[in-house]
Amino acid sequence: MSDTRALFDRALGAYLGLAIGDALGATVEFMRPREIRAQYGVHREMMGGGWLKLARGQVTDDTQMCLALGDALLLAGAPLLAARDDSATRQIAEAFVRWLRSKPVDCGNTCRRGIQRYLSDGSLQGPANEGDAGKGALMRNLPVVLATLHNESLLAHWSLAQARITHHHPLSDAATLGLARLTRAALLGADTALLAHQAQDWIQAWPAFRHQPYPGRASAYVVDTVQTVLHFGFTHPDFEQALVATVNQGDDADTTGALVGMLAGARCGASRLPRRWLQRLQPATVQAVTGQVSHLLALADELAAPSPG
């Protein structure tokens, strides 16, 4: 496989892995592990249902907000993104507005509050808020990682710009940036040992995310989300094993499933994702994700940082 094809495979694996984890985990969202065991034994099949009464293979706000963000980045284009122009941030905010007005199956309270603030006063970020330490900014950032894959400075800028439209909290910022950099390294071909070392550096800078021993909480609080993703993402190198273990932890299982699926999918690539899960994703989702990956990687080439010298 050529370098270009291998990169596309890893990028598509990350995005489809996110959608798979979202659709698989949504069935058991807000359930406790003992409740999952009582009802499913081990939950490992994509079947829909859950508290949202989803169709089989249907995704939630995790994947939908990624797609909205990706569309906005592509609409803004390389010149505005390279210039860090606020008009590109506004296009992201408008994409979130269009998504919310489409009456999505679910929307987190903090995301809704931030979008409504933007509609009310046009501000592209709210004041720092203790109530903004949820996972909403973290869960949707993959399109930024793909679009800025070859430019670390732009990755940091646009990760925070999109995040603070709805979430303005130091832990949300640190989680969004830390997972963005970890995902970027996986997409660029880092092996598991290098990824684990990078994760340890991240935890050393932000000890709140320490996940060993695993505290066993998988709530929407961004610390719980990051700990769950790092624990299951590194404990199980196999994509299916990592995802099944994650979603059976329950609680915010669509998001933890999506993010573990993203990291594991970036490592293994789309060509090695479980076929039965891919085939059960709704075709419109697969089509939207696949198209975005191609265009976001092309955008990444335009935004590549100049080579030294």
KADA-V822099 format. One record per run of one state. SS is the DSSP state (H for helix, E for strand, - for the rest). FROM is the first residue (numbers start at 1). TO is the last residue. Records with the same first field share a line. If there is no record, write none. Layout:
# KADA-V822099
SS: FROM-TO / FROM-TO
This chain:
# KADA-V822099
-: 1-2 / 27-32 / 41-48 / 50-53 / 55-60 / 83-85 / 102-108 / 122-129 / 133-133 / 135-135 / 140-141 / 148-151 / 164-169 / 188-191 / 206-206 / 210-220 / 236-238 / 248-252 / 269-269 / 273-274 / 281-282 / 303-309
H: 3-26 / 33-40 / 61-82 / 86-101 / 109-121 / 130-132 / 136-139 / 142-147 / 152-163 / 170-187 / 192-205 / 207-209 / 222-235 / 239-247 / 253-268 / 270-272 / 275-280 / 283-302
E: 49-49 / 54-54 / 134-134 / 221-221
